[in-house]
Amino acid sequence: MSQARLMDGTALARRMVEETAKRAADLTDRTGQAPCLATVLVGEDPASVTYVRMKRNRCRKAGIESRHVELPATTTEELVGALRELSNDPTVHGILLQHPMGAHIDERAAFEAIAPEKDVDGVTFASFATMSFGLPGFVSCTPGGIMRLLDEYDVDPAGKRAVVVGRSAILGKPAGMLLLARDATVTYCHSRTADLSAAVREADIVVAAVGRPRLIRGQDIKPGAVVVDAGYNEGNVGDVDFDSAVERASLITPVPGGVGPMTIATLLEQTVSAAARQSH
């Protein structure tokens, strides 16, 4: 069997950002106000600092203003207060709360302080409900980016068996819900699933999102399956053993350059959509 084709998230994300920049410019011309994304960073985790800086740079390229709120040492109450203030600020259209936030913070309470109409990262209960029911709203950015990648490569989930390995509230669970909404038959697995290999071998579409390097091996991939690796581990390693999986899959995302760029592109796209809705 020939090697799998790579699903190039970098190229698709570039096109999405270019289209988003045009929409942002049109909206700015029409309303006199540029779309604005507020990024909130708790603590000084080096990876989080880097991610936020990268997202702010991408905002500039897309014609989106960014407002950065840094809370080096804070409590849940202070964080909730800051997020509610941003939610009530009409010049802020989207809010991104960078995680992790530290064990001392009630993460769910913080997320729920974000107004649903500004939840461009798709992390609130309201956003999860709209994703689950197929209603208008904002999707979690990584799962939303995954669906765009599948569409770009003409992968129709309808009737397919999809296995999502991972159950986080902002990646695994919503990825499964979005696939289910597109008529896939979805199985959720995770690090404690008994005989994970057997479940993966049945999958036409595999979404790896568990945060364990090279957990999914090539021998577990059904020949011709579509493999989406949403994991990112130290050393630029995903949750899939790429070298062995590429020999069996029909399509596969590289790490890096697959899902990662799609996450940021989806965030920017949803920020402009939020600004457009709020301008009405």
C-alpha positions in Angstrom: 0.0 0.0 0.0 1.3 3.5 -0.8 2.0 6.0 1.9 -0.8 8.2 3.2 -1.3 11.7 1.8 -0.6 14.5 4.3 -3.4 16.7 5.4 -1.7 20.1 5.2 -3.2 22.3 8.0 -0.6 25.0 7.4 -1.8 25.7 3.9 -5.5 25.6 4.7 -5.0 27.8 7.8 -3.2 30.4 5.7 -6.1 30.6 3.3 -8.6 30.9 6.2 -6.6 33.7 7.8 -6.4 35.6 4.5 -10.2 35.3 4.1 -10.7 36.3 7.8 -8.5 39.4 7.2 -10.7 40.5 4.3 -13.8 40.0 6.5 -12.2 41.9 9.3 -11.2 44.8 7.0 -14.8 45.0 5.6 -16.2 45.0 9.1 -13.8 47.7 10.3 -14.7 49.9 7.3 -18.4 49.4 7.9 -18.5 49.9 11.6 -15.3 52.0 12.3 -14.2 49.5 14.9 -11.8 46.6 14.3 -12.7 43.2 15.8 -10.9 42.7 19.1 -9.8 39.5 20.8 -8.9 39.7 24.5 -6.3 37.1 25.7 -6.2 36.3 29.4 -3.1 34.6 30.8 -2.9 33.3 34.3 0.6 32.7 35.7 3.8 32.5 33.8 3.9 29.0 32.2 6.5 29.4 29.4 4.5 27.4 26.8 1.4 29.5 27.5 3.3 32.7 27.2 4.6 31.5 23.8 1.2 30.4 22.6 -0.4 33.8 23.6 2.3 35.7 21.8 1.8 33.6 18.7 -1.9 34.2 18.8 -1.5 37.9 19.2 0.9 38.0 16.2 -1.7 36.1 14.1 -4.4 38.6 15.2 -2.3 41.4 13.7 -2.0 39.6 10.4 -5.7 39.1 10.3 -6.6 42.8 11.1 -7.8 41.9 14.5 -6.9 44.0 17.5 -5.7 42.1 20.6 -5.9 43.1 24.2 -3.7 41.2 26.6 -4.6 40.7 30.3 -1.9 39.2 32.4 -2.6 37.9 35.9 0.7 36.5 37.2 -0.7 35.6 40.7 -4.4 35.5 41.1 -7.4 33.8 42.7 -10.5 32.3 41.0 -12.5 35.3 42.2 -10.1 37.8 40.7 -10.0 35.9 37.4 -13.8 35.6 37.2 -14.0 39.4 37.9 -11.6 40.2 35.1 -13.5 37.9 32.6 -16.9 39.4 33.5 -15.4 42.9 33.0 -14.2 41.9 29.5 -17.6 40.2 28.8 -19.3 43.5 29.6 -16.9 45.6 27.5 -18.5 46.5 24.1 -15.1 47.1 22.5 -14.1 43.4 23.1 -15.7 40.9 20.8 -14.0 37.7 21.7 -12.3 36.3 24.9 -9.6 33.6 25.0 -8.6 32.3 28.4 -5.3 30.5 28.0 -5.1 27.2 29.9 -3.7 25.5 32.0 -4.3 28.0 34.8 -2.9 26.3 37.8 -4.4 23.8 40.2 -5.5 26.7 42.6 -8.0 28.1 39.9 -11.5 26.7 39.5 -11.2 26.3 35.7 -14.9 25.7 35.1 -16.0 28.8 37.1 -13.5 30.9 35.1 -14.8 29.6 31.7 -18.4 30.2 32.7 -17.6 33.9 33.4 -17.1 34.3 29.7 -20.2 35.6 27.9 -21.4 33.0 25.4 -21.5 35.5 22.6 -17.8 36.2 23.2 -16.8 32.6 23.7 -14.8 32.3 20.5 -12.7 29.4 21.9 -15.9 27.3 22.5 -15.2 26.5 26.2 -18.4 27.3 28.0 -21.4 25.1 28.8 -23.4 27.1 26.3 -21.0 26.5 23.5 -20.9 22.7 24.2 -24.7 22.6 24.2 -24.9 24.4 20.8 -22.3 22.0 19.4 -24.2 19.0 20.8 -27.6 20.2 19.4 -26.3 21.5 16.1 -27.4 25.0 16.9 -25.7 28.3 15.9 -22.8 29.1 18.2 -19.1 28.8 18.5 -17.3 25.5 18.3 -14.2 24.5 20.3 -11.4 25.6 18.0 -9.4 22.4 17.7 -12.4 20.2 16.9 -13.8 22.9 14.6 -10.4 23.0 12.8 -10.4 19.2 12.5 -13.8 19.3 10.8 -12.6 21.9 8.3 -9.6 19.7 7.5 -11.8 16.7 6.8 -13.9 18.8 4.5 -10.9 20.2 2.7 -9.8 16.6 1.9 -13.3 15.5 0.9 -13.7 13.2 3.9 -17.4 12.8 4.5 -18.0 11.3 8.0 -21.5 10.1 7.2 -21.8 6.4 7.8 -18.2 6.1 8.9 -17.0 4.6 12.1 -15.1 7.3 14.0 -13.0 6.6 17.1 -12.0 9.6 19.2 -9.2 8.8 21.7 -9.5 11.4 24.4 -12.4 12.9 26.4 -11.4 16.4 27.4 -14.1 19.0 27.5 -12.5 21.2 24.9 -11.1 18.6 22.5 -12.2 14.9 22.7 -15.8 15.4 23.7 -16.7 18.1 21.3 -14.8 16.4 18.4 -17.0 13.4 18.9 -20.2 15.6 19.0 -19.2 17.3 15.8 -18.6 14.0 14.1 -21.9 12.7 15.4 -23.7 15.7 14.0 -22.2 14.8 10.6 -23.7 11.3 10.8 -20.6 9.4 11.9 -20.9 6.5 14.3 -18.7 7.6 17.1 -16.9 5.7 19.8 -15.1 7.5 22.6 -11.9 5.9 24.0 -9.3 7.1 26.4 -6.2 6.1 28.3 -8.1 3.6 30.4 -10.0 1.9 27.6 -9.5 -1.8 27.7 -8.0 -3.1 24.5 -7.7 0.3 22.8 -6.0 -1.3 19.8 -9.1 -3.4 19.0 -11.3 -0.3 19.0 -8.9 1.7 16.8 -8.7 -1.1 14.3 -12.4 -0.7 13.6 -12.1 3.0 12.8 -12.5 4.6 9.4 -11.6 7.9 11.1 -9.3 8.1 14.1 -9.0 11.3 16.1 -6.1 11.1 18.6 -6.4 13.6 21.4 -5.3 12.0 24.6 -1.9 13.7 25.2 0.3 10.5 25.3 3.2 10.4 22.8 2.9 7.7 20.1 0.0 5.9 21.9 -1.6 4.9 18.6 0.6 2.6 16.5 0.6 1.9 12.8 -0.4 -1.8 13.4 -3.6 -0.5 15.1 -4.7 1.6 12.0 -7.2 0.1 9.7 -5.8 0.1 6.1 -7.1 3.2 4.3 -8.3 5.0 7.5 -8.1 8.7 8.0 -5.9 9.6 10.9 -6.1 13.0 12.6 -3.4 13.6 15.3 -4.5 16.4 17.6 -1.9 15.5 20.2 1.2 17.6 20.8 3.9 16.3 23.1 7.4 17.3 24.0 9.8 17.0 21.0 7.1 17.7 18.3 5.6 14.3 18.8 1.9 13.6 18.4 -0.3 10.9 19.9 0.2 8.7 16.8 3.4 6.9 15.8 3.6 8.8 12.5 6.3 6.7 10.8 4.3 3.4 11.1 0.8 5.0 10.7 1.7 6.7 7.5 2.2 3.3 5.9 -1.4 2.2 6.5 -3.6 5.3 6.5 -5.0 7.0 3.4 -4.8 10.5 4.9 -2.9 11.6 8.0 -2.1 14.9 9.7 1.6 15.7 10.5 2.8 17.0 13.8 3.5 19.9 13.6 1.7 21.4 10.6 -1.6 19.5 10.8 -4.2 20.3 13.4 -2.2 23.1 15.3 -2.5 25.8 12.6 -6.2 25.1 12.2 -6.9 25.8 15.8 -5.6 29.4 15.6 -7.2 30.0 12.2 -10.6 28.9 13.6 -10.1 31.1 16.6 -9.5 34.2 14.4 -12.4 33.3 12.1 -14.8 33.0 15.1 -13.6 36.3 16.5 -14.6 38.1 13.4 -17.9 36.3 13.3 -18.5 37.4 16.9 -17.7 41.0 16.1 -20.1 40.9 13.1 -22.9 39.5 15.2 -22.3 42.1 18.0 -22.2 44.9 15.5 -25.8 44.1 14.6 
